Amino acid sequence: MSATSEPSSHGEDVRQMFDAITADYDRMNAVMTLGRHAAWCTEVARRAQLPADGHLLDLATGTGVIAQAARRLYPSAQITAGDFSQAMLDLAARRPAAESITWEPMDANSLRFDDESFDAVTQGYLLRNVEDVAGVLREQYRVLRPGGRVVVLETCPPRGILKLPVALGMRTVIPLAGRLLAGNKTAYSYLARTSLGFARPEQVAATLEGIGFTDVGWRRRFLTTNMIIWARKPGSTPGSAAQP
Ligand SMILES: C[S@@+](CC[C@H](N)C(=O)[O-])C[C@H]1O[C@@H](n2cnc3c(N)ncnc32)[C@H](O)[C@@H]1O
């Protein structure tokens, strides 16, 4: 599939859902994460360890929070931010300083870029929305330069002694907030369901290692319901900042 080809029927459903919640997306995110989302996006951008003049690809950029955080951290980097929701991209492109970022429609399943085009690839809440997680990560491996980094922000099932109450809270509070604040219970029921049903960090790490990534690490955030995972493509290119 090329970058311009149509998403699968699953992808089309997901795309339409995000188109429909674009206007309320940032407000809902702030409410559901008690304002922590922006800090996680900054951490994702920081963990990308982009060389000063490097090239970052932010997939599933949504309203562009990770891309904007990367712009603040790496003022002279080239930043390309993509999403298959045109409504999200339109909103992102209206943000302050958005003109220094290239906003581009793209499906993460099949990227139009040549092999080894980017120094880092980031993504917030992409993987639980795709049917082929390993395939999407393999595509990122392909477009990364040797030594380049991938960083993933994603929801995950909670663990530990708070597991049951937190899961119950997610099942009830998130759809309710979606209905009351965004008028869309369906989209936020989907969020709760896919978050609780998604992989644990250990499983995503194993998938990354299976593809060939090294130096995989992760941290759980927010009562263990969110994770940030990072990894490196082996090797290094002259002039790249392939840090340990
Ligand atoms: C929950 S939002 C996250 C936005 C942003 N990364 C953040 O952290 O706020 C998920 C985004 O992924 C996009 N998305 C889902 N599947 C995609 C795919 N296969 N290709 C490109 N974008 C996709 C949706 O359109 C949506 O904007």
The ligand as a Gaussian input file, in Angstrom:
#p B3LYP/6-31G(d) Opt

LIG

0 1
 C       -5.092000       9.415000      20.314000
 S       -4.548000      10.369000      18.941000
 C       -2.908000      10.832000      19.438000
 C       -2.434000      12.137000      18.926000
 C       -1.092000      12.614000      19.473000
 N       -0.024000      11.738000      19.074000
 C       -1.133000      12.774000      20.977000
 O       -0.334000      12.172000      21.690000
 O       -1.974000      13.553000      21.444000
 C       -4.212000       9.108000      17.781000
 C       -3.962000       9.628000      16.387000
 O       -3.512000       8.539000      15.596000
 C       -4.000000       8.711000      14.292000
 N       -3.903000       7.403000      13.629000
 C       -4.448000       6.238000      14.015000
 N       -4.100000       5.252000      13.167000
 C       -3.297000       5.811000      12.225000
 C       -2.621000       5.323000      11.096000
 N       -2.679000       4.034000      10.729000
 N       -1.867000       6.169000      10.362000
 C       -1.785000       7.480000      10.713000
 N       -2.413000       8.026000      11.761000
 C       -3.168000       7.189000      12.526000
 C       -5.424000       9.238000      14.515000
 O       -5.921000       9.884000      13.385000
 C       -5.197000      10.174000      15.702000
 O       -4.951000      11.500000      15.293000

